[in-house]
Amino acid sequence: MDKHKIVIVGNCQARPLKQIIDSISDEVDVIGTPIVHLLKDENESETNALLDQADTIITQVIADNYPCKYIQTSRLKADYPHKVVTILNLFYSGYTPDWLYVRIPGKGTLKGPMGDYHNLTIIEAWLAGKNIEQTTLLLFDEKFNQDKYQDMVEASLAELSDRESQANVPIVDFIFDNLKKERLFFTFNHPSVFLLKEYARRILTTINIHYSKSKLLESMPEPLNQFIPALNPGVGFDFPIIKEFKGLEVEIHGDNITNKGLFIYTPVQLVQSYFDIYSSNEDLIKDKYGS
């Protein structure tokens, strides 16, 4: 029997979904995973050739103003009206509302010990002239974090619910039901395998493809846990606050930050590393956050 050919269009979550779907169903073949932020205009013909082969195109909802027009969801629906199934970009900042990107004009994101991710509390403490000890205390001060970030926690789930109205495969109910049972996101855009498995299961159910329940229950490695910041203590979840940060050891040369491999940071080590980066990129940080 010919397998049902699927293409998954999305961000870093597309490849893990492919791995899970391929592993739990013998009826499908995920033949490609175009990664949206890596696509350029010159990739159009090869991407279209892949999409032409697919029986089903699973795509995260991609806005009409996205630079690569050929991968916008509205364009895919117009070109492949009976193939497209839309899913959410799984994005929830409720566990780590203090983390964000620092973008360098014309160069992408400023790197650091947590890859692309930076901590707003650390940034603002550095700008305010606080020392490492004061900053470390702020990171784990429950009242400070609750006052500063609780509204962002509530808004993030509401935003996810709003965006789900554009998707064919629901998942927010599962996120809501399981938020406090276990950590579903390592960073705001890196979901756990537990959550990805459930989304893969729902995707297959939506397109009427059988899957193996026993294979779904088998242990799988975490595909997106390269960076694990400590849980923010002000968000109201009853998980133990482990005061360590899984990231990368870095070498700093201005805005050229290179990594030297896995490193587990203590809070003091993490703050020191970010302070060193911000001292080497003082103008950038002051221009973006000094006000």
C-alpha positions as CSV (number, residue, x, y, z in Angstrom):
1,M,0.0,0.0,0.0
2,D,1.3,3.4,-0.9
3,K,1.9,5.6,2.1
4,H,0.2,8.9,2.6
5,K,2.7,11.6,1.8
6,I,2.9,14.6,4.1
7,V,4.9,17.8,4.1
8,I,5.2,19.8,7.3
9,V,5.8,23.5,6.9
10,G,6.9,25.4,10.0
11,N,9.6,26.5,12.4
12,C,11.9,24.4,14.5
13,Q,8.9,22.4,15.6
14,A,8.4,20.9,12.1
15,R,11.2,18.3,12.3
16,P,10.3,16.9,15.7
17,L,6.7,16.6,14.5
18,K,8.0,14.6,11.5
19,Q,10.0,12.3,13.7
20,I,7.0,11.6,15.9
21,I,4.5,11.1,13.1
22,D,6.9,8.8,11.2
23,S,7.5,6.8,14.4
24,I,3.9,6.3,15.4
25,S,2.2,5.6,12.0
26,D,3.1,3.1,9.3
27,E,0.6,4.7,7.0
28,V,2.5,8.0,6.4
29,D,5.7,9.2,4.9
30,V,6.7,12.8,5.9
31,I,8.6,13.6,2.8
32,G,9.8,17.1,3.8
33,T,9.9,19.8,6.4
34,P,10.5,23.2,4.8
35,I,11.7,25.4,7.7
36,V,10.1,28.8,7.2
37,H,12.8,31.1,8.6
38,L,15.5,29.3,6.4
39,L,13.6,29.6,3.1
40,K,14.6,32.2,0.6
41,D,13.0,33.3,-2.7
42,E,15.5,31.1,-4.6
43,N,14.1,28.0,-2.8
44,E,10.6,28.4,-4.4
45,S,10.9,25.9,-7.2
46,E,12.3,23.1,-5.0
47,T,9.8,23.8,-2.3
48,N,6.9,23.8,-4.8
49,A,8.2,20.5,-6.2
50,L,8.0,19.0,-2.7
51,L,4.5,20.4,-2.1
52,D,3.3,19.0,-5.4
53,Q,4.2,15.5,-4.3
54,A,2.3,15.8,-1.0
55,D,-1.1,14.3,-0.3
56,T,-1.4,16.6,2.7
57,I,0.4,19.8,3.6
58,I,0.5,20.5,7.3
59,T,1.5,24.1,7.8
60,Q,1.8,26.5,10.7
61,V,-0.3,29.6,10.1
62,I,2.1,31.9,8.1
63,A,0.9,35.5,7.7
64,D,0.3,37.3,4.4
65,N,3.1,39.7,5.1
66,Y,5.8,37.0,5.4
67,P,8.7,37.8,3.0
68,C,8.7,34.5,1.2
69,K,5.3,34.9,-0.5
70,Y,5.1,31.3,-1.8
71,I,5.0,29.8,1.7
72,Q,2.3,32.2,3.1
73,T,-0.7,30.1,4.3
74,S,-3.2,32.0,2.1
75,R,-1.0,31.3,-1.0
76,L,-0.7,27.6,-0.1
77,K,-4.5,27.3,0.3
78,A,-5.0,29.0,-3.1
79,D,-2.4,26.7,-4.8
80,Y,-3.4,23.5,-3.0
81,P,-7.0,24.0,-2.0
82,H,-7.7,20.3,-1.0
83,K,-4.3,19.6,0.6
84,V,-3.7,22.2,3.3
85,V,-4.3,21.6,7.0
86,T,-3.3,24.4,9.4
87,I,-1.7,24.1,12.8
88,L,-0.4,26.5,15.5
89,N,3.1,27.6,16.0
90,L,3.3,26.3,19.6
91,F,4.3,29.5,21.5
92,Y,3.7,30.1,25.2
93,S,5.7,32.4,27.4
94,G,3.9,31.6,30.6
95,Y,6.8,29.6,32.2
96,T,9.5,32.1,31.2
97,P,7.9,35.5,30.6
98,D,11.2,37.3,31.4
99,W,13.0,35.9,28.4
100,L,13.1,37.5,25.0
101,Y,15.3,38.1,21.8
102,V,17.7,41.0,21.4
103,R,17.9,41.8,17.7
104,I,21.0,43.5,16.1
105,P,19.9,45.7,13.2
106,G,20.8,43.9,10.0
107,K,22.5,41.0,11.8
108,G,19.8,38.8,13.4
109,T,19.8,38.1,17.1
110,L,22.5,38.8,19.8
111,K,23.7,35.4,21.1
112,G,24.4,34.5,24.7
113,P,24.7,31.7,27.1
114,M,21.1,30.7,26.3
115,G,21.5,30.9,22.6
116,D,19.2,33.5,21.1
117,Y,17.4,34.1,24.5
118,H,18.1,37.0,26.9
119,N,16.5,37.8,30.2
120,L,14.8,41.2,30.7
121,T,15.4,41.3,34.4
122,I,19.2,40.9,33.8
123,I,19.2,43.5,31.0
124,E,17.4,46.1,33.2
125,A,19.5,45.3,36.2
126,W,22.7,45.8,34.2
127,L,21.4,49.1,32.9
128,A,20.5,50.2,36.4
129,G,24.0,49.5,37.6
130,K,23.0,46.6,39.9
131,N,25.7,44.1,40.8
132,I,25.7,40.4,40.2
133,E,24.4,39.5,43.6
134,Q,21.5,42.0,43.5
135,T,20.6,40.8,40.0
136,T,20.6,37.1,41.0
137,L,18.3,37.9,44.0
138,L,15.9,39.6,41.6
139,L,15.8,36.6,39.3
140,F,14.3,34.5,42.1
141,D,12.3,37.1,44.0
142,E,8.7,35.8,43.8
143,K,7.0,39.1,44.5
144,F,9.1,41.1,42.1
145,N,8.5,38.6,39.3
146,Q,4.8,38.3,40.0
147,D,4.4,42.1,39.9
148,K,6.4,42.5,36.8
149,Y,5.4,39.4,34.7
150,Q,2.1,38.0,35.9
151,D,0.0,39.9,33.3
152,M,2.3,38.6,30.5
153,V,1.6,35.0,31.7
154,E,-2.2,35.5,31.4
155,A,-1.9,37.3,28.1
156,S,0.2,34.6,26.5
157,L,-2.4,31.9,26.9
158,A,-5.2,34.2,25.7
159,E,-3.1,35.1,22.6
160,L,-2.6,31.4,21.9
161,S,-6.3,30.8,22.1
162,D,-6.9,33.7,19.7
163,R,-4.5,32.3,17.2
164,E,-6.0,28.9,17.4
165,S,-9.1,30.2,15.6
166,Q,-7.0,30.2,12.4
167,A,-5.9,26.6,12.8
168,N,-7.6,23.3,11.8
169,V,-6.1,21.3,14.6
170,P,-6.9,22.4,18.2
171,I,-4.3,22.0,21.0
172,V,-5.0,24.9,23.5
173,D,-7.4,22.8,25.6
174,F,-4.6,20.2,26.1
175,I,-2.1,23.0,27.0
176,F,-4.6,24.5,29.5
177,D,-5.3,21.2,31.1
178,N,-1.7,20.2,31.5
179,L,0.1,23.5,32.2
180,K,0.5,22.8,35.9
181,K,1.0,19.0,35.7
182,E,4.3,19.2,33.9
183,R,6.4,21.8,32.1
184,L,5.2,21.9,28.5
185,F,7.7,24.5,27.2
186,F,11.4,24.9,27.8
187,T,11.5,28.3,26.2
188,F,8.5,30.1,24.8
189,N,8.8,28.5,21.4
190,H,10.4,25.1,22.3
191,P,7.7,22.7,23.5
192,S,8.3,19.4,25.3
193,V,8.0,16.0,23.5
194,F,4.9,15.4,25.7
195,L,3.1,18.3,24.0
196,L,4.5,17.5,20.5
197,K,3.3,13.9,20.8
198,E,-0.2,15.1,21.5
199,Y,-0.2,17.5,18.7
200,A,1.1,14.8,16.3
201,R,-1.6,12.5,17.5
202,R,-4.3,15.2,16.8
203,I,-2.9,16.0,13.4
204,L,-3.1,12.4,12.3
205,T,-6.6,12.1,13.7
206,T,-7.7,15.2,11.8
207,I,-6.5,13.7,8.5
208,N,-7.9,10.2,9.3
209,I,-4.6,8.5,9.5
210,H,-4.2,5.6,12.0
211,Y,-1.4,5.6,14.6
212,S,-0.1,3.2,17.1
213,K,-1.1,4.0,20.7
214,S,1.6,1.8,22.1
215,K,4.3,3.6,20.0
216,L,2.9,6.9,21.1
217,L,3.5,5.9,24.7
218,E,7.1,4.9,24.2
219,S,9.8,7.1,25.6
220,M,11.3,9.6,23.1
221,P,14.2,12.0,23.6
222,E,13.4,15.7,24.0
223,P,14.2,17.3,20.6
224,L,14.0,20.9,21.7
225,N,15.6,21.1,25.2
226,Q,19.0,22.5,24.3
227,F,18.2,25.6,26.4
228,I,16.3,25.3,29.7
229,P,16.0,28.5,31.7
230,A,14.9,28.3,35.3
231,L,11.1,28.6,35.8
232,N,10.1,32.1,36.7
233,P,9.2,32.1,40.4
234,G,6.3,34.6,39.9
235,V,4.2,32.8,37.4
236,G,2.2,30.8,40.0
237,F,3.0,27.2,38.9
238,D,3.6,24.7,41.6
239,F,6.8,23.2,40.2
240,P,10.1,23.3,42.2
241,I,12.2,26.2,41.2
242,I,15.6,24.6,40.2
243,K,18.2,27.3,40.3
244,E,20.2,26.3,37.2
245,F,20.2,27.1,33.5
246,K,21.0,24.7,30.8
247,G,22.8,26.5,28.0
248,L,26.1,26.9,26.2
249,E,29.5,28.1,27.3
250,V,30.3,31.2,25.3
251,E,33.3,33.2,24.1
252,I,32.6,36.9,23.6
253,H,34.1,39.1,20.9
254,G,31.8,42.1,20.8
255,D,28.6,41.0,19.1
256,N,30.3,37.9,17.8
257,I,29.4,35.3,20.5
258,T,30.6,31.8,19.8
259,N,29.6,28.7,21.8
260,K,32.0,26.1,23.2
261,G,29.5,23.4,24.1
262,L,26.9,22.5,26.7
263,F,27.2,24.2,30.1
264,I,25.0,24.2,33.1
265,Y,25.0,27.7,34.7
266,T,24.5,28.7,38.3
267,P,22.5,31.9,38.6
268,V,25.7,33.8,39.4
269,Q,27.6,32.4,36.4
270,L,24.7,33.2,34.1
271,V,24.4,36.8,35.3
272,Q,28.1,37.3,35.0
273,S,28.1,36.0,31.4
274,Y,25.3,38.3,30.4
275,F,26.9,41.3,32.1
276,D,30.1,40.6,30.1
277,I,28.1,40.5,26.9
278,Y,26.2,43.7,27.6
279,S,29.4,45.5,28.5
280,S,30.8,44.4,25.1
281,N,27.6,45.6,23.4
282,E,26.8,48.6,25.5
283,D,25.5,50.9,22.7
284,L,23.1,48.2,21.4
285,I,21.6,47.5,24.8
286,K,21.3,51.1,25.8
287,D,19.7,52.0,22.5
288,K,17.1,49.2,22.8
289,Y,16.3,49.2,26.5
290,G,17.9,52.4,28.0
291,S,14.6,54.3,28.0
